[in-house]
Amino acid sequence: MTAVVSRLFVAPQARGHGIGALLIGQAVGEARRRGLHPVLDVVASDAAAAALYERLGWELMATVKQQWSPHQTVAIRCYAAPS
């Protein structure tokens, strides 16, 4: 079974201090304690978020297109937490 990490935000002024890595680590730890495998997705244009997940060992499973509105299609990168 999976646990979806739906959103993770760090205030711009707090970025670069490891807070994102700590937060995602807490989410992964809680999911694992519950016997779940964490997954998440991120808008492909958010290079900083993708870089964080990849640096932490998350595996890129796919890049897909999502239709957010009749006039907006967005590329989404789908990740699974490292085993």
C-alpha positions as CSV (number, residue, x, y, z in Angstrom):
1,M,0.0,0.0,0.0
2,T,1.1,3.5,-0.6
3,A,1.0,6.8,1.2
4,V,0.7,10.0,-0.9
5,V,2.7,12.9,0.3
6,S,0.4,15.5,-1.2
7,R,2.1,18.8,-0.6
8,L,5.2,20.1,1.1
9,F,5.9,23.8,1.4
10,V,8.9,25.7,2.9
11,A,8.7,29.5,3.1
12,P,11.0,31.2,0.7
13,Q,13.0,32.8,3.4
14,A,13.5,29.5,5.2
15,R,14.8,27.6,2.1
16,G,18.4,26.3,1.9
17,H,18.5,25.3,5.6
18,G,17.5,21.6,5.2
19,I,13.9,22.1,6.4
20,G,12.5,20.5,3.3
21,A,14.6,17.4,3.8
22,L,13.6,17.2,7.5
23,L,9.9,17.5,6.6
24,I,10.0,14.9,3.9
25,G,12.0,12.6,6.3
26,Q,9.3,12.9,8.9
27,A,6.6,12.1,6.3
28,V,8.5,9.1,5.1
29,G,9.2,7.9,8.6
30,E,5.5,8.1,9.6
31,A,4.4,6.3,6.4
32,R,6.9,3.5,7.0
33,R,5.8,3.1,10.6
34,R,2.3,2.5,9.2
35,G,3.6,-0.1,6.8
36,L,3.1,2.2,3.7
37,H,5.4,3.1,0.8
38,P,5.5,6.9,0.2
39,V,5.0,8.4,-3.2
40,L,4.6,11.9,-4.4
41,D,4.3,14.1,-7.5
42,V,5.7,17.5,-8.4
43,V,5.1,19.9,-11.2
44,A,8.0,19.3,-13.6
45,S,8.8,23.0,-13.8
46,D,9.6,23.0,-10.0
47,A,13.2,22.1,-10.5
48,A,14.2,22.9,-6.9
49,A,11.6,20.4,-5.5
50,A,12.6,17.7,-8.0
51,A,16.3,18.2,-7.2
52,L,15.5,17.8,-3.4
53,Y,13.6,14.6,-3.9
54,E,16.3,13.2,-6.2
55,R,19.1,14.2,-3.9
56,L,17.2,12.3,-1.1
57,G,17.1,9.2,-3.3
58,W,13.5,9.3,-4.5
59,E,13.1,7.4,-7.7
60,L,11.5,9.1,-10.7
61,M,8.8,6.6,-11.9
62,A,7.2,8.6,-14.7
63,T,6.6,12.0,-16.1
64,V,2.9,12.4,-17.1
65,K,0.7,15.2,-18.5
66,Q,-2.3,16.3,-16.5
67,Q,-5.1,18.5,-17.8
68,W,-5.6,21.1,-15.1
69,S,-8.2,23.1,-17.1
70,P,-9.5,23.1,-20.7
71,H,-6.5,25.4,-21.7
72,Q,-3.8,24.2,-19.3
73,T,-1.8,20.9,-19.5
74,V,1.0,20.5,-17.0
75,A,3.9,18.0,-16.9
76,I,4.1,16.1,-13.6
77,R,7.0,14.1,-12.3
78,C,6.0,11.1,-10.2
79,Y,8.3,9.7,-7.5
80,A,8.6,6.8,-5.1
81,A,10.6,6.9,-1.9
82,P,13.8,4.9,-1.8
83,S,13.4,1.4,-0.3
